[in-house]
Structures are given as structure tokens and as C-alpha cells.
Amino acid sequence: MAASQQTGEQTTPLQIESLVKRFGDLTAVGGVSLQVANRTCLGLLGPNGAGKSTLIRSIAGRVRPDSGSVHVFGHPANSAPARAELGWVPQEIALYALLTCRENLEAFGRYQGLRGSRLRDAVEWCLTWAALTDRAEAPAKALSGGMRRRLNMAAGIIHRPRLVLLDEPTVGVDPQSRNRIFEMVEDLRDQGATIIYTTHYMEEAERLCDSIAIIDHGRIIAQGTKTELVAKSFGGRSDVLMHFASSATDVASWVAARGGELNDGIAHFAIEQPTAIASLLDAAAHDGMDVIDVTLRRPNLESVFLQLTGRDLRQ
Amino acid sequence: MIAAIVRNGFRALRRDRGALILSFILPIAFFSIFGMVFGGRRNTGTPRVSVIVVDEDQSPASERLVRGLQHEASLAAITRPDARKEGPVPAEYTAATAETAVKNGVTPAALIIPQGFGANPIAFAPGTPRKAIRILHDSSDPVAAQVVAGMLQKVVMTSMLDLMTSTGMKFFEQSSGGLTPEQHKNVESGLSQFRELIERRDRDESPSAATSGAGSDGLVAVEVRDVVGEKKRSPMIAFYAAGVGVMFLLFTASGAGGSLLDEAESGALDRVLSSRISMTMLLAGKMAYCTLLACLQLTLMFLWGAAVFHLDLFTHLPGFFVMTIATSFAVASFGMLLASVARTRAQLSAVSTLIILTMSAVGGSMFPRFLMPETMQKAGLLTFNAWAIDGYTKVFWRDEPVSHLAPQVAVLIGSGLALFLVARRFARKWEYV
């Protein structure tokens, strides 16, 4: 039994138990426990200053926790075996600006113990993966922001780790580069890597992550798939937004009579089933209200975050 | 509007410690160093020049000359090596041992009073046969021989007044046709008073009292010989190559060490430390890079010296390599220490500029240490510059074997290791948050 438990722990990519990290009076991480299943992508979703980066740095072994523990494939964080299994892409562009793309990759590959043909193959794979083959000999400082981000990612995974930490890899990049980065992450995931992906963009989390942990003030306040999180917060409820051409006074009283709210001339109704829209439209037609636009808005992660914290995700 | 700009400037300056150091502390530090080296002369007199005095003549005249030299405040005249604790008193220097001592850098000059000097020590007329006093010197200290030669003439005038007068009277008699007996008697009386005066002064007065009197050249014959650099084509090139080289090595090492701060700021350091590289490995790697870079710089400097200034590099390769490696190692560890202590690049830049320029001034990179007062010469030994320059001087100037570099190498490597350990201790700040 003990042996099987141990085997189970060793195959768990990431196991965090009651992790606490304080900086003076500020509690950056306040008792986080987390377990990530093999070959999945976990999104850490939270606003700036929520504790995402500190949590990531704790996993990377760069932050010494005040209490609690972090294990990577059964090994304590910052131990040599844990480092070998882990690839960290920090939020900063952590590259040697004067070295070329190839030289940067060679340097970080060597730091991870790669030599000879293994190193050469890894560098070529990374250049292809990051779509930087034609800029291989360009210095990092001469690259565009998006290219630098991609090189930053490649430098973090050159040793093909089984657990990859991506700390806001799309910060400050244009939409085209962002899409390229998404494809890179999806490629990693398809190849079997376990990924921890921090972001404060809910569309990134929705697209890339199998499950999501919402973090705020250093605590994980909800965790699950997107559907689970929405269902937990909103059940089957959706929002209907209606825009009227009728006079404001008429609209306000009509909306209030049907349990809705009028904000900035737009009426909001909470409905349990999409079919309720038809009832609303029938009632409007019957009462002579001139509807010019109707939108059905299903709750998303941003709505969940707003619901859970009372704050917007990008605040 | 203009006042607002001025106010902003001062506010920013007040918060920029680096700029404050460069603006106010560095100039004062330099002013103080130059003041101590060149401005303190009025209080301390001419810096004492060490000189070995060998009396081969052992005549009353030569003994009086030796005593006069020993009383001369500008000279530290010695006749025998320092005695070791509880050991026998060493034998007096001979001409040969004195020459060896000068070659080995024990003193920058030796003064040999030859046998027969006392028979005719002073001459007023040209062509008078007399034995010349030999001054053996090390031209890496170009001041010493001139000071010794000048002081010798002065000591002859002040310590051998009677001899000078009697010789002068003999010359006068020869050229004027002789004195009357009465005149002879008066001259002898005057000479007796001179002798009493000199004996009383030698017995009672402090050395500095013997320094008064006007100077004059040529009373005693002097032969000056450079016993160290006589076969050198470019006497001081090795000194300047080492001095300037070490100063710039310190700047290079500080800059190279500063890459740690750049990497810490960019996040690359975090990434490196999350790989299989430990802090000790990282620091050792940086240190090795700095050492190699410094070796290359020094090699280039000396190659340039060989090509352009005829420095005898290729006949001194073993000593050059030993000193270059030791110096580079020490300088690299110093760079690591500065980088690990500093919090930002700006702080590193300001602090390293202050420390390096001060070390270079005190350590002899900017002007030779023999120009400095004794206390500053000793203070210079707290710097890498002084030990490196001394080592290179041994190699290129004194042609000493590699084994004689042991003190310099031990100090440079030892302090390099110590500084590296201290730097490693400070570097713990980067290991974990």
C-alpha cells in the first residue's frame, strides 16, 4: 500500500501542500494546496498581484516557502531531480540580449546538462518549435517582442521537461504572436507535457487549459474545468441584454416590472433557460416596446471571477 | 520654471547615491591622496632614501663621512643588514653584497667609499688625483641616485668642514705662493674650532640639525652606476604595463562581475539557478571568465609593450605567466565581490570607480610608490596593484627567478580566494527569495 502510494506520488507532476510565503507583512501565497494530473494543462487565473508568479517561483524552487511543501514528480522543489523535470518560462525576457537565438538556446541547453548531438538536436527542435529558424543567428536584442517571447519559451523547455511552468507568456505581444504562442503551448500539451499556465486573460485560460484554478490574494478560491466553475457560480443562468428604441421612462418601468435592471440604457435579465428569451420578446411586442437588439450572454470565467471576488479580472 | 528644473536636479541627485559618491566623495578622496603624496612634503621634509654605505677605506675621513651620512635626515643610511631576532649581528656590507642587495631591491642605492679615499678626499682644482665614491643604484627608482649624490656633497660640506678648509688652504698656498707663519697659525686655530664644532654636533645634535647648509657639487668625485637596469632597453616599461594594466583590469573585472546584476535584473539569473547550475558553479564560472579575460588583457598589454617599447617579454615568459595568472585571479575575485555586494548596476559603477581609483593611486598604478611617504607606501600593500607591480618588477626589472615571486603570488592568490568566499557569502541573496 505504502509502495503504491509512493509510486502514485512520483508520477504526480505537481503536489503542493499548504504552501505559505510572506514578504514582510504581505502574504503572497496563503496556504495553497494543489495537485496537477499528468499531461494536463492547469491555468492559474488571477489579477495582477494575486500571487501567481510567487506560486510559480515556489514551484521552480526560486522562492523558499515559509511553510508547506512543493513536490515535482515526487521530488522536493529545487532538488536536482526536480530541476531536471521542470522547465520554467519566467514572465521577464530572461535571455542574453547580445547572444543570438541559437547561442541563447545552446547556453540554456548546456545549463540543463545537454551536450553534443543532444544539444544540437534540441536547439534545432526549439528553433523550429518557436518558428525562429530563419532568425537563428540574430541577436536576441534585435528580435521583435513576440519573437523574444517565443525564444524565452524555447529557452525554458529546451531540455524537454515533463512539467512546464509558463508565467504569463503572452504579456505585451501582438495578437498574431499571441496565436503563435498558443499553438506552441498546444503543441507542448499534445506532446505530453504537463503545463501550469498563469494568465489574467480568461480567453487564454479557456482556450488552453483543461482545468483552471482561480487565485486571488494568495489563495485558490475555486478550481475545476470552465464548465464546472461556471456551473458552480451561476448554475444554468445566462444574461439577456436588450436594447430599446422606446423612451427611457417607459423602458425603465417595463424592465423593472419583469425583474430586470437597466444600466446605461441596456436592460439585463437573468434567465435559467435560453427559451425564456422568446417570452421576453413576446411580452415586449405585446406591450408596444420597440426592441432593436437582443444578446444572450453566457457566464464565462471573467463572470465567475467577478462573482467570486467582486472585482474585475484585469483590475 | 528654471528653479523647478534646478530643484528637480538636486532632488534626483540626493536620491542617487552613485552620483553623490562620484560628485563629492571621489574628488575629495583623490584630493586627499594626491595631497598626502605630493603636498605633505613641507611637513615631513624630503622623503628618506634608503642607502647602503660601505666603507672600504676605514680612514678617519671616511668614518666621518659615514657618520655624516647616517646623520643626514634625507637618507636612511645603513651599513649592515637588519639583525634577526636573537640572531647574531650580521656582517657589514661589502661592495659585492651591497650590489646584490640593490639588485634584489633591498635599497634603491648603495654608496661605496673606496680604499684610499681618505688620503685625498676633497679637491678644488680640476684634475687632482682622488678616489671616486661609487654610487650603485636601481634605476627603477630614478630619484634615489640623484638624492644620494646630492646629499653626499652636502654631507661633505657640513661634516667635513675642516678637511674642506685645510684642502682649500693647501690649494690657496699652491696657487698664491704660500702663507706667513702667523697666517698658518691663524688658519690652524680656525680649523681646530671647526673640528670641535663638528665633533660636538655629531655627539649632541639630532640628525635633522645636520641638514642645514648650502649645497655644492663636485667636492668629492662620484661615479654612478645603474646595477639593475644597465642592460635594459626600456627601463620603466614593465612597471607602467603592470601599473596601468592592473588598474584597467580592476575596471574590467568590476564590469564583468556586473553582468551578475544585469542577469538578476533581467531574470536570467533566476532562470539559470532554476536549471542544474548552482550559485557556487555560477560564481565560479563568472570568476573563471573574468580571470581569463584579465589574462588576455595583460597579455595584450605586455605584447604591445614588447612590440612598441622593446619590453623583454619573451625572455621572461615563466615569471610573466605566473604573475599574470595570480594577478588576474585576484582581480577577478575582487570584481565578483564588488558585484555581489552591490544592489544595482548604478551602485556598482559608483562604488567600484571610487575604490578602484583609490586603490590604483595608493597602490602605485598612477605614480610609483617610491615617490610616496613611507606610511603611504605601506598602505599601498593593502592593494592588489602594489603586489602585482612588485611582482612584475621582480620579473622584468630584477630578472629574479619565479621562486622569488612566492610572496606576491601567495598574497594575490590568497586574497583572491578569500574575496571569492566573501563574494559567495554575499551572493546568497540571489539564491532564494
Interface residues (C-beta under 8 A of the other chain):
Chain A: F23 R57 A60 G61 R62 V63 R64 A80 R83 A84 L86 W88 P90 Q91 E92 I93 A94 L95 Y96 A97 F108 Y111 Q112 G113 A155 G156
Chain B: S266 G267 A268 D270 R271 V272 L273 S274 S275 R276 I277 Y432 V433
